[in-house]
Amino acid sequence: MKYTSKGFRARIGVIILIGLAEVAFSLAFVWFSKIIIDTAIGEREGDLLYYAILLVMLVILQILFRLLDIRLRRMTEVRMGNAIRYSVFSRLLYTRWQDLSMMHSGDMITRIIKDTDDVINVMVTALPLSIVATTQFAGALVILYILDPMLALILGVGMP
């Protein structure tokens, strides 16, 4: 992983940060939805229009960050794929072909492409998503605990 992510760590870090921002926006959306409901039923003092505008802004931010995430993720996948394939194929050019003559060249190229796609998928998609999902789960439990501690305990222990 250290070798394959070389030159792309900053991009992967930005993908993770964008995902964490998306989580923050989602959790803020839940929180402000609760505030709007409490304000609408009179349980809380406040300006309903202000919170409604804030909610709309959060939705817009979620959409923009999602688009940015998709664009950066796809660009990183393509660039990382090209870099890894270039490295593998340039090494393959200088190997001894007598050792490789037992394999069909089409099988070997297909295998290399599939393997590089799997490595790229782990680095650009699976790793950032696992960090973001863990953070989202923890954040949801914290908000749920603030709203109803017993329900948070039941769901936190029973659901995972």
Buried (B, 14 or more C-beta within 10 A) or exposed (E): EEEBBEEBEEBBEBBBEBBBBBBBBBBBBBBBEBBBEBBEEEEEEEEEEEBBEBBEEBEEBBEEBBEBBEEBBEEBBEBBBEBBBEBBEEEBEEEEEEEEEEEEEEEEBEEBEEEBBEBBEEBBBEBBBEBBEEBBBEBBBEBBBEEEEEEBEEBBEEEE
